[in-house]
Amino acid sequence: MQHEHLVHLALGVSFPKAVKLLTKLMGVQVSEATVRRQTEEAGAAYEAVQNEQADQLMEEKEKKSKKGRATSCQPNTRAAKEPESKKIRSHDGAMVPLVGGDWAEAKTVVVGHVQSKESP
């Protein structure tokens, strides 16, 4: 059985159920730990790809915003005073039960700019 099939099956159902289905449908016996490990490894690899794509998009956006600024011979004193903005990205996924006993993955992502807390 190919690794991809194992991961795809485990994405749609719980790990214990994936083990039972593999045995019943394909006669393949694997441990729950193997299903979990391979699925989590595939998820981590996919997460790395998504992070890289998000970083590239953020860099492109920054380049475009810098290109759009007017240039002059005068030094940009305002830019020197402003701290570089920090960005934060957080994402997560979870299996959630649906009506009728099915399960589905819910994915969330948050992208934002970190602001310093200023004293009054």
C-alpha positions in Angstrom: 0.0 0.0 0.0 1.3 3.4 -0.9 2.0 6.0 1.8 -0.3 8.5 0.2 -3.3 6.1 0.5 -2.6 5.6 4.2 -2.4 9.4 4.8 -5.6 10.1 2.7 -7.5 7.6 4.7 -6.3 8.9 8.0 -7.2 12.4 7.1 -10.9 11.5 6.7 -11.4 9.4 9.8 -9.8 9.0 13.3 -6.6 7.0 13.5 -8.1 4.0 15.1 -10.9 3.9 12.5 -8.3 4.2 9.7 -6.4 1.1 11.1 -9.7 -0.9 11.0 -10.6 0.3 7.5 -7.1 -0.6 6.1 -7.4 -4.1 7.6 -11.0 -4.6 6.4 -10.7 -3.1 2.9 -7.2 -3.9 1.9 -6.0 -6.6 4.2 -3.2 -4.3 5.4 -2.3 -4.4 9.0 -0.5 -1.3 10.5 -0.4 0.1 14.0 -2.3 3.2 15.0 1.1 4.7 15.8 2.2 4.2 12.2 -0.9 5.8 10.8 -0.6 8.7 13.2 3.2 9.2 12.5 2.9 9.1 8.7 -0.1 11.4 8.7 1.5 13.9 11.0 4.7 13.8 8.9 2.7 14.5 5.8 0.9 17.3 7.5 4.2 18.8 8.7 5.5 18.7 5.1 2.4 20.3 3.8 2.5 23.0 6.5 6.1 23.8 5.5 5.0 24.3 1.9 2.1 26.5 2.9 4.5 28.6 5.2 6.9 29.0 2.3 4.1 30.1 0.0 2.8 32.6 2.6 6.3 34.0 3.1 6.7 34.5 -0.6 3.4 36.3 -0.8 4.3 38.6 2.1 7.7 39.4 0.5 5.9 40.2 -2.8 3.5 42.5 -1.0 6.3 44.3 0.8 8.2 44.8 -2.5 5.1 46.2 -4.2 4.4 48.6 -1.3 8.0 49.8 -1.3 7.9 50.3 -5.1 4.8 52.5 -4.8 6.4 55.0 -2.5 7.7 58.2 -4.0 11.4 58.7 -4.0 13.2 62.0 -3.5 16.7 63.4 -2.9 15.8 64.2 0.7 16.6 61.6 3.3 13.6 59.7 4.6 13.7 60.7 8.3 10.2 59.3 9.0 11.2 55.8 7.8 14.3 55.8 10.0 12.2 56.6 13.1 9.6 53.9 12.5 10.5 50.4 13.7 10.3 47.6 11.2 6.9 46.0 11.4 6.8 42.4 12.6 4.4 39.9 11.1 2.8 36.9 12.8 1.1 33.9 11.2 -0.6 31.1 13.1 -2.6 28.2 11.7 -4.2 25.1 13.0 -6.5 22.3 11.9 -8.7 20.0 13.8 -11.1 17.1 13.0 -14.6 18.0 14.0 -17.7 15.8 14.2 -20.5 16.5 11.7 -24.2 15.7 11.9 -24.7 12.1 10.9 -21.5 10.8 12.4 -19.0 12.0 9.7 -15.8 13.9 10.5 -14.3 16.8 8.6 -11.2 18.9 9.0 -11.7 22.5 10.1 -8.7 24.8 9.2 -8.0 28.2 10.7 -5.3 30.7 9.9 -4.5 34.1 11.4 -2.2 36.6 9.8 -1.4 39.9 11.5 1.1 42.7 12.3 2.6 42.9 15.8 2.2 46.3 17.4 4.3 47.5 20.3 2.4 48.5 23.4 3.0 52.2 23.8 3.2 53.9 27.2 0.8 56.8 27.9 
